[in-house]
Structures are given as C-alpha cells and as structure tokens.
Amino acid sequence: MQTKAAKRYAAALHASARQAEITSEVASQLAILAGMWRDIPELRDIMRNPQIEKSFKAEIVHKISRELDFPQLLTNLLNLLLDKGRLEILPALSAEYQALEDSAAGRVRAKCLVAHPLTEERVEKLRRRLLSFSGAKDIIISFETDPSLLAGFVVSIDGKIIDGSLRGRLHRLRRALAQK
C-alpha cells in the first residue's frame, strides 16, 4: 500500500516539477528529506505521535522547508502528506521519484557486488558492457565489496542478476554435476 501511494505522489510531484523545470532540484531535496526521516529518530517520533498537535508538526515542516529552501511545490507536498498522515512514505516517495527522474533521463542504476575493489579501467569496461546490455544512455553503478564471492562480481540491473562470480560459477558447476 505504501509503495502504491508513494508512486502516485511521486508521479504527481514529478509532473509538477517538470513543468517548473526543477526536477533534479526536487530529486536532491527529496533525498535529503528521506535521509532525515531515516537518520533522525526524534523527527519520526514527533511526526508519528498522535498526541502532538498537528499545528506543531506543521511548524516543523515549515521550518525544514524554509531552512533547506524548498520550492513551494515540495512544501505543499509535505503539508499534504502531514494532513493525510503519510509522512512515513517519504523514503519510498524519494526512491520512486528518483526512478522517474532516471527514466526521463534514460539512466539506469546498477548495484555491483565485487570480491575485491576494481581498478578504474575495469570499472569503465564494466560500465560500457552494462550500458550495452541495458540499452540506456547513462548508468550509475554503486559498488559493494563482498569477499565471499571469491573472485568476479554480481550485478543487479533492471531487475536482472548477472552473476560473474567464482562462487556463482562453482555453485552452477556443483548443480550441473549433481544432476548427472
């Protein structure tokens, strides 16, 4: 349910931001908001507490919006989410908005687990291959090291998994031998 609501709000916000030509600004500000929601438990506690007056919560939203210099459409969205009791969806809304922003830019995101950090040359080679694989104009790759892979990498892109790790190869070999 939370994801459906986040998608609807993100789509409406993205359309409004596109008209105002501030989509990337809104994306970065939403990411900041989502980070605040995740990282500041006191903020979550206050906003979730039904015993705290809505006017006090609205004051907090107003101060955050003013201090971070949010455009009016983002402030309006925050007030709407507060009125509807849906501030909880901020992280999901931010992720959905970023997905819309990526799609509009022809960009995809990939997560890459590597056994060992890659050299710049290898990163660029992987980047070119993933661009070719995805057909996207641009790609953003986030890397995480996982020594249990032994060697190679595992990439997650567009809901697909590409397992080029030694651990994956050994697992597939084990299954093939077990079937014979």
N, C-alpha and C positions, 0 to 999 in steps of 0.2 A: 504494500500500500504506500509506504513511504517513497519508494522509487517511482511509482506512477505519479504521485503528487510532485516530486522533485522534477520529473521530466516535463510535466505541464508548466510548472513555474519557470523552469529553465528556458523552455521554448518561448514563452511569452516575454521573458526578460531579454532573451537574445534578439527577438524580433524588434523590441523597443530600442535596444542598444544599437542594433544595426541601422535603424532609422536615424538615430542620433549620431551615428558613426563613432561609437565609443566601445565597441565590442571587446577589444583587447584590454582596455582600462577596466571595464567591468569584470572581466575574467580574473585579472590580478587582484582586484579588490574582493571578489568573492572568495578567492583562495586565501586571502588574509583573514576574512571572516570565518571561513571553515576552520582555519588553523586556530583562531582564537577560541572557537567553540570546542575544539578538541583539547586545546592546551590549557585552558583556564577553567578549572572545575567550578570556581566560585561563580563565574558568569553563567554556566549551565545551571547551577543550583538555584541561583536567583531567578532566572527565566523560567525554570520548571516549577518553582514553588507557587502553588495556587493561593497561598496566604499573603503573598506580596502583591500590593496594588499594581494594577496594570499601568497606572499613570507613572509609577516609579520605574517600571520596566521600560516604558516609552521614553522616559528621560534618559535612561542608559543608552537606548538605541539612538536617540538624538545626539548624545554626546559622542558616541562612537562614530556616527556618520559625519558629524562636524569635524572631529579631530582628524579623521582619516580622509576628509574632503571627498566624500562620496557624492556622485551625481544624484540629482533628485529622484531619478527612477529607481535607483538602488535603495535609497532611503524609503521611498514609497513601498517597495517590496518588503523591506524589513518590517515596516509598520503593519503591512498586511499579514505577514507571517506571524507577527506578535498578536494581532487581533484574532487570527484563526487558531492560535495555539500551535503553530507549526514551525517554530524556530529550530526544532530538532532536525529538520531536514536540510539545514544549511550545508553540511558536508556533502550529502548526496546531490543537492542542488548545484553546488560548485562543480562536482565531478560531471554532472550531466551538461552543465553549461560549457565546460571545457571540451567535452566531446562534440558539442555542436560547433564550437569555435574551431576545433581541429578539422572537423568535416568540411566546414566552409572554406578552410584554407588548404584542403587537400592533404592534410597532415595525418599521420598515424603515430601511435605510440607503441613502443615495444619494451617489454621487460626481458632482460637478459641475465640469466644466472651463468656465471663463469667459474671455472675451477680456480683460476688464477687471473689476476688483472691482465687485461690485454694491452698490447702496445698501441700507439696511435695509428700505426699502419694497419694493424689487424682490425681496430675499431672502424676505420674508414672502409676497409674491404667488406666487413660485415654490414656496415651501413649501406653500401652500394648494392649488395646482394639482397638485403631486406627491402630496399626501395624497388628493386626489380621484381621481387616476389610479391610485394603488396600493390604495386602499380601507383603508389602515392607520389605526390610532388615532394613531400618532405617527411622526415621521420625523426622522432625524438626517442632516443634509446636510454633507458635507465639500467644501470649495471649493479649487480649484487654478486658478491663472491660467496661461493659455496664449495669448499674443498672436497665435500663428499662426492662431487661429480667426477673426481679423479683427474679428468682432462676434458677439454672441449667446453661446450656451452649448451644451454637450453633457452630457447627464445619463445616468448608468448607474444603473438601479434595478431590482432583482429580475431581473437577467439581461437586461434590455431596455435598448436605447440610444435616447435621444431626441436627435436632432441638430437643434438650432435655431440652428446657427452659420452665419455668412455663408460660411465656407469650405465647409461641407457643402452649402449651397444652390447655390453656384457649381459644385461637383462634380456634383451631381444635374442641374443645367442643362446642363453640358458633356456628360454621358452622354446626356441626352434629345436634344440637338442632334446628337450623333454617330450616334444611331440613326435619325434622319430622313433 
